[in-house]
């Protein structure tokens, strides 16, 4: 594709994203690319990267559009992005926007006017940031959560939120049941993927640059899974041992189930439950590849037989992990569109679901067992407040403090402090 065609494709996808407010951005991009096989891999990568970068600047681009009294359209957002961040000059812009085949329409007189204003320096600042911007605009904090995040982070609000603007790292979890970290690192390096060990997860590796893992031997053999270091850390908080009985209640596609199974060295039993049969099926395939399927029992919560079965499991599990549905505010590095659009239940609805899950699984924990509650949320409503409410009505549980570097007594990870996504984990011990 020509550069102008890639620009037009970016505009086209952004228009589709705007028209599909209830569909996540990555799904819209995937659907667009899937039916346009003529778009090469390098073109796809450049288009997707530009779209994600523009999404990470949603509030700031909106501020500039308002400053120039320009209509908020995907075309104008792309145009401003090219000027403010990629440094494209007026001549080059006219070349890109020349109305040729597959290229954007020519620049209008109004567009040329504000291009000149910016390029001639008739505004204060440099790049996309501006000293007149309110801090919540500069750090891309959505109004829906602004007060809560300012109250929680306090003086660290700007630095914590700024760290959420950077693209996420590419972290891998080594399946230590099949291979050692050293062996995996050597195999990956032989395939051109350099990694380093992670600080928080004993199973983790972080790629030092972009990597295409699908063709590596380590991936093909089931030795690695893509998983954020913070997500791996949640699994370590479960402290599972070979031979245990474990329930992963909100297992989804099985990311943490895989980590637990490898840590148990394929000895014991894990019950993976979720209300999404489609996601559970994805998990089954992954368990087989990782060679731990023998100890994993998959049960869909939507099945009435499984709900009845669950009621008979009181006091049966050494560890119950509940990685509950949440706002996903801790994943904004990966999903920048989630800052501005709500794809699922509201915060109020989610906190009710979370409380219900905690109450439902608490009786399943053995005496002297542990209940691990986790979210990928930054909001206290879904984290500390939720645990405080639970403990008031469940006096047989107590908090097990995590190490101070993780945010004791609860694990509180953020990109700024730990280089991971935003995660919360509470470890609760059931008294004997």
Residue pairs with C-beta under 8 A, 6 or more apart in sequence:
1 9
1 39
1 40
1 43
1 102
2 102
2 103
3 96
4 95
4 96
4 97
4 98
4 100
4 102
4 103
4 104
5 102
5 103
6 43
6 46
6 47
6 50
7 78
7 82
7 96
7 97
7 103
7 104
8 102
8 103
8 104
9 32
9 39
9 43
9 47
10 47
10 50
10 51
10 54
10 78
11 74
11 75
11 78
11 104
12 32
13 28
13 29
13 32
13 47
13 51
14 51
14 54
14 74
14 77
14 78
15 74
16 28
16 31
16 32
17 23
17 25
17 28
17 51
17 74
17 337
18 74
20 28
21 341
22 341
22 343
23 343
24 335
24 337
24 338
24 343
25 51
25 52
25 55
25 335
25 336
25 337
26 335
29 47
29 48
29 51
33 39
33 44
33 48
39 47
50 78
50 81
52 167
52 336
53 81
53 85
54 61
54 77
54 78
54 81
55 336
55 337
56 140
56 165
56 167
56 336
57 81
57 85
57 128
57 140
58 140
58 336
58 337
58 339
58 340
59 136
59 137
59 140
59 141
59 142
60 128
60 129
60 133
60 137
60 138
60 140
61 77
61 80
61 81
61 128
62 72
63 130
63 133
63 137
64 80
64 84
64 128
64 130
65 71
65 72
65 76
65 77
65 80
67 123
68 114
68 117
70 76
70 80
70 110
70 114
75 104
76 111
79 93
79 97
79 107
79 111
79 115
81 128
82 88
82 93
82 96
83 93
83 115
83 118
83 119
84 118
84 127
84 128
85 127
85 128
88 96
89 119
90 112
90 115
90 116
90 119
93 107
93 115
94 106
94 107
96 103
96 104
97 103
97 104
97 105
97 106
97 107
98 106
99 105
99 106
107 115
117 123
123 130
124 130
124 131
124 132
125 131
125 132
129 138
135 157
135 158
136 143
136 146
136 150
138 158
138 162
139 157
139 158
139 161
139 162
139 164
139 165
140 161
140 164
140 165
140 336
140 339
141 149
141 150
141 157
141 161
141 339
142 339
142 340
144 342
145 327
145 329
145 378
145 379
148 379
148 380
148 381
149 157
149 160
149 161
149 378
149 379
150 157
152 378
152 379
152 380
153 160
153 161
156 416
159 416
160 414
160 415
160 416
160 417
162 416
163 414
163 415
163 416
164 332
164 333
164 414
164 415
164 416
164 422
165 333
166 333
166 415
167 333
168 228
168 333
168 334
168 415
168 421
169 206
169 207
169 228
169 229
169 419
170 206
170 207
170 210
170 211
170 226
171 198
171 204
171 205
171 206
171 207
171 226
171 227
171 228
171 229
171 232
171 420
172 184
172 195
172 204
172 205
172 206
172 207
172 213
172 224
172 225
172 226
172 227
173 201
173 203
173 204
173 205
173 224
173 225
173 226
173 227
173 232
173 258
173 259
174 180
174 181
174 184
174 203
174 204
174 205
174 223
174 224
175 222
175 223
175 224
175 225
175 258
175 262
175 290
176 203
176 262
176 263
177 261
177 262
177 265
177 266
177 290
177 291
177 292
178 221
178 222
178 223
178 262
178 290
178 291
179 187
179 218
179 221
179 223
181 197
181 203
181 205
183 223
184 205
184 218
184 223
184 224
185 195
185 205
187 216
187 217
187 218
187 223
188 194
188 195
188 205
188 211
188 216
188 218
188 224
189 195
190 217
191 215
191 216
191 217
191 218
192 211
193 207
193 211
193 213
193 216
194 207
194 208
194 209
195 205
195 206
195 207
195 208
196 205
196 206
196 208
197 204
197 205
197 206
198 204
198 205
198 206
198 229
198 232
199 229
199 418
199 419
200 229
200 230
200 232
200 233
200 236
200 406
200 413
200 418
200 420
201 229
201 232
201 233
201 236
202 236
203 232
203 236
203 259
203 262
203 263
204 227
204 229
204 232
205 224
206 229
213 219
213 224
213 226
216 224
218 224
222 289
222 290
222 291
225 255
225 258
225 286
225 290
227 255
227 259
228 420
228 421
229 418
229 419
229 420
230 330
230 376
230 413
230 418
230 420
230 421
230 422
230 423
231 255
231 256
231 376
231 421
231 423
232 259
233 406
233 411
233 413
233 420
233 423
233 425
234 256
234 321
234 323
234 372
234 374
234 411
234 423
234 425
235 256
235 259
235 260
235 263
235 321
236 263
237 372
237 374
237 402
237 411
237 425
237 427
238 246
238 260
238 263
238 319
238 321
238 370
238 372
239 319
239 370
240 246
240 260
240 263
240 264
240 268
240 318
240 319
241 264
241 268
242 264
242 265
242 267
242 268
243 264
243 267
243 268
244 264
244 268
244 269
244 318
244 319
245 268
245 269
245 316
245 317
245 318
245 319
245 366
246 260
246 264
246 268
246 269
246 270
246 271
246 317
246 318
246 319
246 320
246 321
247 270
247 271
247 273
247 313
247 317
247 319
247 320
247 321
247 361
247 364
248 256
248 257
248 260
248 270
248 271
248 272
248 273
248 321
248 323
249 273
249 320
249 321
249 322
249 357
249 361
250 273
250 274
250 321
250 322
250 323
250 324
250 325
250 357
251 257
251 272
251 273
251 274
251 280
251 283
251 298
252 274
252 276
252 279
252 280
252 283
252 323
253 279
253 280
253 282
253 283
253 286
254 272
254 280
254 282
254 283
254 284
254 286
254 287
256 321
256 323
257 270
257 272
257 283
257 287
257 296
258 286
258 287
258 290
258 292
260 270
260 321
261 270
261 287
261 290
261 292
261 295
261 296
262 290
262 292
264 270
264 295
266 291
266 292
266 294
266 295
267 295
268 295
269 295
269 297
270 295
270 296
270 297
271 296
271 297
271 298
271 299
271 317
272 280
272 283
272 296
272 297
272 298
272 299
273 298
273 299
273 300
273 301
273 306
273 310
274 280
274 300
274 301
275 300
275 301
275 302
276 300
277 300
277 302
280 298
280 300
283 296
283 298
284 293
284 298
287 293
287 296
299 306
299 309
299 310
300 306
301 307
301 310
310 360
310 364
313 364
314 363
314 364
315 363
315 364
315 365
315 366
315 367
316 364
316 366
317 364
317 365
317 366
317 369
318 366
318 369
318 370
319 365
319 369
319 370
319 371
319 372
320 361
320 364
320 365
320 369
320 370
320 371
320 372
321 372
321 374
322 357
322 358
322 361
322 371
322 372
322 373
322 374
323 374
323 375
323 376
324 353
324 354
324 357
324 358
324 373
324 374
324 375
324 382
325 344
325 345
325 350
325 353
325 354
326 350
326 354
326 375
326 376
326 377
326 382
327 338
327 347
327 350
327 377
327 379
327 382
328 335
328 338
328 376
328 377
329 338
329 376
329 377
329 378
329 379
329 422
330 375
330 376
330 377
330 378
330 413
330 414
330 421
330 422
330 423
330 424
331 338
331 376
331 421
331 422
332 338
332 339
332 422
333 415
333 421
334 421
344 350
345 353
347 379
347 381
347 382
350 382
351 381
351 382
351 385
351 386
354 375
354 382
354 386
355 386
355 389
355 390
358 371
358 373
358 386
358 390
359 390
359 393
359 394
361 371
362 371
362 390
362 394
362 397
362 430
365 371
365 430
366 430
367 430
367 431
367 432
368 429
368 430
368 431
368 432
369 429
369 430
370 400
370 427
370 428
370 429
370 430
371 397
371 427
371 428
371 429
371 430
372 425
372 426
372 427
372 428
373 386
373 387
373 390
373 425
373 426
373 428
374 423
374 424
374 425
374 426
375 382
375 383
375 423
375 424
376 421
376 422
376 423
377 383
377 422
377 424
378 414
378 422
378 424
382 424
383 410
383 412
383 424
383 426
384 410
384 424
387 399
387 410
387 426
387 428
390 397
390 428
391 397
391 398
391 399
391 428
396 430
396 431
397 428
397 429
397 430
397 431
398 428
398 429
398 431
399 409
399 410
399 426
399 427
399 428
399 429
400 409
400 427
400 428
400 429
401 408
401 409
402 408
402 409
402 410
402 411
402 425
402 427
406 412
406 413
406 418
407 413
409 426
410 424
410 425
410 426
411 423
411 424
411 425
411 426
411 427
412 423
412 424
413 420
413 421
413 422
413 423
413 424
414 420
414 422
415 421
415 422
